[in-house]
Amino acid sequence: WKWRASLQSDLPELPATPEGFADDETLLTMEGRYHASTTAGHWLDRIVAHGLGTRSRTELTLTARGLDVVRPGAADFFIPA
């Protein structure tokens, strides 16, 4: 993993949850488990940089602005709509 993380060190930081997101109308919330992120078209090429290689429980919140991914014990991130 360390070698893979060093190869992926040029990837940008994960987007943070935007200010005021908690005030947006919630379309969906759910809990689940985060397993991995991969590169497009290569389902075995896992991304490990910035903590994305860490499996964890997750709390998801969807609004019109995007998806907030909260991972207790791992890095949280936001996926813009």
N, CA, C and O atoms as a GROMACS GRO file, in nm:
protein
  324
    1TRP      N    1   0.082  -0.120   0.000
    1TRP     CA    2   0.000   0.000   0.000
    1TRP      C    3   0.086   0.126   0.000
    1TRP      O    4   0.050   0.225  -0.065
    2LYS      N    5   0.197   0.124   0.072
    2LYS     CA    6   0.282   0.243   0.080
    2LYS      C    7   0.335   0.282  -0.058
    2LYS      O    8   0.338   0.400  -0.093
    3TRP      N    9   0.377   0.182  -0.136
    3TRP     CA   10   0.426   0.211  -0.271
    3TRP      C   11   0.313   0.268  -0.356
    3TRP      O   12   0.333   0.367  -0.427
    4ARG      N   13   0.198   0.208  -0.350
    4ARG     CA   14   0.084   0.258  -0.428
    4ARG      C   15   0.048   0.400  -0.386
    4ARG      O   16   0.019   0.485  -0.470
    5ALA      N   17   0.050   0.427  -0.256
    5ALA     CA   18   0.019   0.562  -0.207
    5ALA      C   19   0.121   0.663  -0.257
    5ALA      O   20   0.085   0.776  -0.290
    6SER      N   21   0.249   0.624  -0.262
    6SER     CA   22   0.350   0.718  -0.312
    6SER      C   23   0.331   0.744  -0.461
    6SER      O   24   0.354   0.856  -0.507
    7LEU      N   25   0.289   0.645  -0.537
    7LEU     CA   26   0.260   0.665  -0.680
    7LEU      C   27   0.140   0.757  -0.701
    7LEU      O   28   0.133   0.828  -0.801
    8GLN      N   29   0.046   0.755  -0.608
    8GLN     CA   30  -0.076   0.833  -0.620
    8GLN      C   31  -0.070   0.965  -0.543
    8GLN      O   32  -0.172   1.032  -0.527
    9SER      N   33   0.048   1.002  -0.495
    9SER     CA   34   0.061   1.122  -0.411
    9SER      C   35   0.028   1.251  -0.484
    9SER      O   36   0.004   1.353  -0.420
   10ASP      N   37   0.025   1.248  -0.618
   10ASP     CA   38  -0.008   1.369  -0.694
   10ASP      C   39  -0.158   1.391  -0.710
   10ASP      O   40  -0.200   1.491  -0.767
   11LEU      N   41  -0.238   1.298  -0.660
   11LEU     CA   42  -0.384   1.316  -0.667
   11LEU      C   43  -0.425   1.433  -0.577
   11LEU      O   44  -0.368   1.451  -0.470
   12PRO      N   45  -0.524   1.512  -0.620
   12PRO     CA   46  -0.566   1.626  -0.538
   12PRO      C   47  -0.629   1.582  -0.406
   12PRO      O   48  -0.677   1.469  -0.393
   13GLU      N   49  -0.628   1.672  -0.309
   13GLU     CA   50  -0.692   1.646  -0.180
   13GLU      C   51  -0.841   1.618  -0.200
   13GLU      O   52  -0.900   1.663  -0.298
   14LEU      N   53  -0.899   1.545  -0.108
   14LEU     CA   54  -1.042   1.515  -0.115
   14LEU      C   55  -1.122   1.642  -0.088
   14LEU      O   56  -1.086   1.719   0.002
   15PRO      N   57  -1.231   1.664  -0.163
   15PRO     CA   58  -1.314   1.782  -0.136
   15PRO      C   59  -1.378   1.773   0.002
   15PRO      O   60  -1.423   1.666   0.045
   16ALA      N   61  -1.381   1.886   0.071
   16ALA     CA   62  -1.444   1.892   0.204
   16ALA      C   63  -1.592   1.927   0.188
   16ALA      O   64  -1.634   1.980   0.085
   17THR      N   65  -1.669   1.896   0.290
   17THR     CA   66  -1.811   1.932   0.290
   17THR      C   67  -1.824   2.083   0.286
   17THR      O   68  -1.763   2.153   0.367
   18PRO      N   69  -1.904   2.137   0.192
   18PRO     CA   70  -1.917   2.283   0.182
   18PRO      C   71  -1.990   2.342   0.302
   18PRO      O   72  -2.070   2.276   0.368
   19GLU      N   73  -1.958   2.468   0.330
   19GLU     CA   74  -2.025   2.537   0.440
   19GLU      C   75  -2.174   2.546   0.412
   19GLU      O   76  -2.215   2.566   0.297
   20GLY      N   77  -2.256   2.532   0.515
   20GLY     CA   78  -2.400   2.540   0.501
   20GLY      C   79  -2.465   2.414   0.449
   20GLY      O   80  -2.586   2.411   0.427
   21PHE      N   81  -2.386   2.308   0.427
   21PHE     CA   82  -2.441   2.183   0.373
   21PHE      C   83  -2.549   2.126   0.464
   21PHE      O   84  -2.648   2.072   0.416
   22ALA      N   85  -2.531   2.138   0.595
   22ALA     CA   86  -2.628   2.083   0.691
   22ALA      C   87  -2.763   2.152   0.680
   22ALA      O   88  -2.864   2.096   0.723
   23ASP      N   89  -2.766   2.274   0.624
   23ASP     CA   90  -2.892   2.347   0.609
   23ASP      C   91  -2.968   2.310   0.481
   23ASP      O   92  -3.084   2.345   0.466
   24ASP      N   93  -2.901   2.238   0.389
   24ASP     CA   94  -2.966   2.198   0.264
   24ASP      C   95  -3.075   2.094   0.289
   24ASP      O   96  -3.072   2.023   0.390
   25GLU      N   97  -3.171   2.087   0.197
   25GLU     CA   98  -3.276   1.985   0.207
   25GLU      C   99  -3.214   1.848   0.181
   25GLU      O  100  -3.154   1.825   0.076
   26THR      N  101  -3.230   1.757   0.276
   26THR     CA  102  -3.176   1.623   0.263
   26THR      C  103  -3.267   1.538   0.175
   26THR      O  104  -3.387   1.528   0.200
   27LEU      N  105  -3.209   1.478   0.071
   27LEU     CA  106  -3.284   1.391  -0.019
   27LEU      C  107  -3.277   1.245   0.025
   27LEU      O  108  -3.371   1.168   0.004
   28LEU      N  109  -3.165   1.207   0.087
   28LEU     CA  110  -3.145   1.068   0.128
   28LEU      C  111  -3.036   1.061   0.233
   28LEU      O  112  -2.934   1.130   0.223
   29THR      N  113  -3.056   0.978   0.334
   29THR     CA  114  -2.950   0.946   0.430
   29THR      C  115  -2.947   0.795   0.447
   29THR      O  116  -3.051   0.729   0.444
   30MET      N  117  -2.828   0.742   0.466
   30MET     CA  118  -2.816   0.598   0.490
   30MET      C  119  -2.680   0.568   0.549
   30MET      O  120  -2.586   0.648   0.539
   31GLU      N  121  -2.670   0.452   0.611
   31GLU     CA  122  -2.544   0.404   0.665
   31GLU      C  123  -2.501   0.284   0.583
   31GLU      O  124  -2.584   0.213   0.526
   32GLY      N  125  -2.372   0.262   0.577
   32GLY     CA  126  -2.322   0.149   0.501
   32GLY      C  127  -2.176   0.124   0.532
   32GLY      O  128  -2.127   0.155   0.640
   33ARG      N  129  -2.108   0.068   0.435
   33ARG     CA  130  -1.966   0.036   0.450
   33ARG      C  131  -1.894   0.080   0.323
   33ARG      O  132  -1.935   0.047   0.212
   34TYR      N  133  -1.786   0.156   0.342
   34TYR     CA  134  -1.700   0.199   0.232
   34TYR      C  135  -1.591   0.094   0.213
   34TYR      O  136  -1.523   0.057   0.309
   35HIS      N  137  -1.576   0.046   0.090
   35HIS     CA  138  -1.474  -0.056   0.064
   35HIS      C  139  -1.355  -0.002  -0.015
   35HIS      O  140  -1.241  -0.029   0.022
   36ALA      N  141  -1.380   0.073  -0.122
   36ALA     CA  142  -1.268   0.120  -0.203
   36ALA      C  143  -1.313   0.218  -0.308
   36ALA      O  144  -1.432   0.227  -0.342
   37SER      N  145  -1.216   0.292  -0.359
   37SER     CA  146  -1.234   0.372  -0.480
   37SER      C  147  -1.134   0.318  -0.581
   37SER      O  148  -1.023   0.280  -0.544
   38THR      N  149  -1.172   0.316  -0.708
   38THR     CA  150  -1.084   0.264  -0.812
   38THR      C  151  -1.075   0.365  -0.926
   38THR      O  152  -1.155   0.458  -0.934
   39THR      N  153  -0.978   0.344  -1.014
   39THR     CA  154  -0.968   0.430  -1.131
   39THR      C  155  -1.071   0.386  -1.234
   39THR      O  156  -1.109   0.269  -1.239
   40ALA      N  157  -1.116   0.480  -1.316
   40ALA     CA  158  -1.220   0.452  -1.415
   40ALA      C  159  -1.175   0.342  -1.511
   40ALA      O  160  -1.066   0.348  -1.569
   41GLY      N  161  -1.260   0.242  -1.526
   41GLY     CA  162  -1.234   0.134  -1.620
   41GLY      C  163  -1.140   0.026  -1.569
   41GLY      O  164  -1.115  -0.072  -1.640
   42HIS      N  165  -1.088   0.041  -1.447
   42HIS     CA  166  -0.994  -0.057  -1.391
   42HIS      C  167  -1.038  -0.091  -1.249
   42HIS      O  168  -0.985  -0.036  -1.153
   43TRP      N  169  -1.133  -0.180  -1.236
   43TRP     CA  170  -1.195  -0.206  -1.107
   43TRP      C  171  -1.100  -0.267  -1.003
   43TRP      O  172  -1.134  -0.269  -0.885
   44LEU      N  173  -0.984  -0.316  -1.045
   44LEU     CA  174  -0.888  -0.369  -0.949
   44LEU      C  175  -0.780  -0.268  -0.910
   44LEU      O  176  -0.701  -0.294  -0.819
   45ASP      N  177  -0.774  -0.154  -0.977
   45ASP     CA  178  -0.674  -0.052  -0.950
   45ASP      C  179  -0.724   0.041  -0.840
   45ASP      O  180  -0.781   0.147  -0.868
   46ARG      N  181  -0.702   0.001  -0.715
   46ARG     CA  182  -0.756   0.075  -0.601
   46ARG      C  183  -0.678   0.203  -0.574
   46ARG      O  184  -0.556   0.207  -0.587
   47ILE      N  185  -0.750   0.306  -0.536
   47ILE     CA  186  -0.691   0.432  -0.493
   47ILE      C  187  -0.669   0.423  -0.342
   47ILE      O  188  -0.762   0.394  -0.267
   48VAL      N  189  -0.546   0.447  -0.298
   48VAL     CA  190  -0.517   0.442  -0.155
   48VAL      C  191  -0.473   0.578  -0.100
   48VAL      O  192  -0.468   0.596   0.022
   49ALA      N  193  -0.440   0.673  -0.187
   49ALA     CA  194  -0.397   0.806  -0.143
   49ALA      C  195  -0.507   0.875  -0.064
   49ALA      O  196  -0.625   0.851  -0.086
   50HIS      N  197  -0.467   0.960   0.028
   50HIS     CA  198  -0.559   1.042   0.110
   50HIS      C  199  -0.657   0.958   0.191
   50HIS      O  200  -0.767   1.003   0.222
   51GLY      N  201  -0.618   0.836   0.226
   51GLY     CA  202  -0.701   0.752   0.311
   51GLY      C  203  -0.811   0.676   0.238
   51GLY      O  204  -0.893   0.611   0.303
   52LEU      N  205  -0.814   0.683   0.106
   52LEU     CA  206  -0.921   0.614   0.032
   52LEU      C  207  -0.904   0.463   0.029
   52LEU      O  208  -0.994   0.392  -0.015
   53GLY      N  209  -0.790   0.412   0.074
   53GLY     CA  210  -0.771   0.268   0.080
   53GLY      C  211  -0.818   0.207   0.211
   53GLY      O  212  -0.808   0.086   0.230
   54THR      N  213  -0.869   0.289   0.301
   54THR     CA  214  -0.913   0.244   0.433
   54THR      C  215  -1.060   0.205   0.431
   54THR      O  216  -1.146   0.289   0.406
   55ARG      N  217  -1.088   0.079   0.456
   55ARG     CA  218  -1.228   0.036   0.468
   55ARG      C  219  -1.285   0.091   0.597
   55ARG      O  220  -1.215   0.103   0.698
   56SER      N  221  -1.413   0.126   0.593
   56SER     CA  222  -1.473   0.186   0.712
   56SER      C  223  -1.625   0.182   0.702
   56SER      O  224  -1.682   0.161   0.596
   57ARG      N  225  -1.687   0.204   0.816
   57ARG     CA  226  -1.831   0.229   0.816
   57ARG      C  227  -1.850   0.367   0.756
   57ARG      O  228  -1.757   0.448   0.755
   58THR      N  229  -1.970   0.394   0.706
   58THR     CA  230  -1.993   0.524   0.645
   58THR      C  231  -2.135   0.572   0.670
   58THR      O  232  -2.229   0.492   0.680
   59GLU      N  233  -2.148   0.702   0.679
   59GLU     CA  234  -2.278   0.767   0.689
   59GLU      C  235  -2.290   0.859   0.567
   59GLU      O  236  -2.207   0.948   0.550
   60LEU      N  237  -2.390   0.837   0.484
   60LEU     CA  238  -2.407   0.912   0.360
   60LEU      C  239  -2.524   1.007   0.371
   60LEU      O  240  -2.630   0.972   0.423
   61THR      N  241  -2.505   1.130   0.321
   61THR     CA  242  -2.612   1.229   0.316
   61THR      C  243  -2.612   1.289   0.176
   61THR      O  244  -2.510   1.343   0.131
   62LEU      N  245  -2.725   1.281   0.108
   62LEU     CA  246  -2.738   1.333  -0.028
   62LEU      C  247  -2.828   1.456  -0.028
   62LEU      O  248  -2.938   1.454   0.028
   63THR      N  249  -2.781   1.563  -0.092
   63THR     CA  250  -2.862   1.682  -0.115
   63THR      C  251  -2.845   1.720  -0.262
   63THR      O  252  -2.775   1.652  -0.336
   64ALA      N  253  -2.908   1.829  -0.303
   64ALA     CA  254  -2.895   1.876  -0.441
   64ALA      C  255  -2.751   1.917  -0.472
   64ALA      O  256  -2.711   1.917  -0.588
   65ARG      N  257  -2.673   1.951  -0.370
   65ARG     CA  258  -2.533   1.992  -0.392
   65ARG      C  259  -2.436   1.876  -0.406
   65ARG      O  260  -2.328   1.893  -0.462
   66GLY      N  261  -2.474   1.757  -0.358
   66GLY     CA  262  -2.386   1.643  -0.370
   66GLY      C  263  -2.402   1.544  -0.256
   66GLY      O  264  -2.498   1.549  -0.179
   67LEU      N  265  -2.305   1.454  -0.245
   67LEU     CA  266  -2.306   1.346  -0.147
   67LEU      C  267  -2.196   1.367  -0.045
   67LEU      O  268  -2.078   1.378  -0.080
   68ASP      N  269  -2.234   1.373   0.082
   68ASP     CA  270  -2.139   1.386   0.191
   68ASP      C  271  -2.111   1.247   0.246
   68ASP      O  272  -2.203   1.175   0.285
   69VAL      N  273  -1.984   1.209   0.248
   69VAL     CA  274  -1.942   1.077   0.295
   69VAL      C  275  -1.866   1.095   0.426
   69VAL      O  276  -1.753   1.145   0.426
   70VAL      N  277  -1.926   1.054   0.537
   70VAL     CA  278  -1.865   1.065   0.669
   70VAL      C  279  -1.820   0.926   0.709
   70VAL      O  280  -1.900   0.832   0.715
   71ARG      N  281  -1.688   0.913   0.737
   71ARG     CA  282  -1.630   0.783   0.770
   71ARG      C  283  -1.562   0.790   0.906
   71ARG      O  284  -1.448   0.836   0.915
   72PRO      N  285  -1.630   0.748   1.013
   72PRO     CA  286  -1.567   0.750   1.145
   72PRO      C  287  -1.436   0.671   1.145
   72PRO      O  288  -1.432   0.555   1.105
   73GLY      N  289  -1.328   0.736   1.189
   73GLY     CA  290  -1.198   0.670   1.192
   73GLY      C  291  -1.120   0.679   1.063
   73GLY      O  292  -1.009   0.628   1.054
   74ALA      N  293  -1.176   0.744   0.961
   74ALA     CA  294  -1.108   0.760   0.832
   74ALA      C  295  -1.143   0.898   0.776
   74ALA      O  296  -1.228   0.968   0.831
   75ALA      N  297  -1.078   0.935   0.667
   75ALA     CA  298  -1.100   1.068   0.608
   75ALA      C  299  -1.239   1.079   0.546
   75ALA      O  300  -1.281   0.994   0.467
   76ASP      N  301  -1.310   1.187   0.583
   76ASP     CA  302  -1.440   1.217   0.522
   76ASP      C  303  -1.416   1.286   0.388
   76ASP      O  304  -1.308   1.342   0.366
   77PHE      N  305  -1.515   1.281   0.299
   77PHE     CA  306  -1.503   1.355   0.174
   77PHE      C  307  -1.641   1.387   0.119
   77PHE      O  308  -1.742   1.337   0.168
   78PHE      N  309  -1.644   1.472   0.016
   78PHE     CA  310  -1.767   1.520  -0.045
   78PHE      C  311  -1.758   1.497  -0.195
   78PHE      O  312  -1.654   1.522  -0.256
   79ILE      N  313  -1.867   1.448  -0.255
   79ILE     CA  314  -1.874   1.429  -0.400
   79ILE      C  315  -1.976   1.530  -0.453
   79ILE      O  316  -2.096   1.513  -0.432
   80PRO      N  317  -1.929   1.635  -0.522
   80PRO     CA  318  -2.022   1.737  -0.574
   80PRO      C  319  -2.119   1.678  -0.676
   80PRO      O  320  -2.086   1.582  -0.747
   81ALA      N  321  -2.239   1.736  -0.683
   81ALA     CA  322  -2.340   1.690  -0.780
   81ALA      C  323  -2.300   1.731  -0.920
   81ALA      O  324  -2.371   1.702  -1.016
   0.00000   0.00000   0.00000
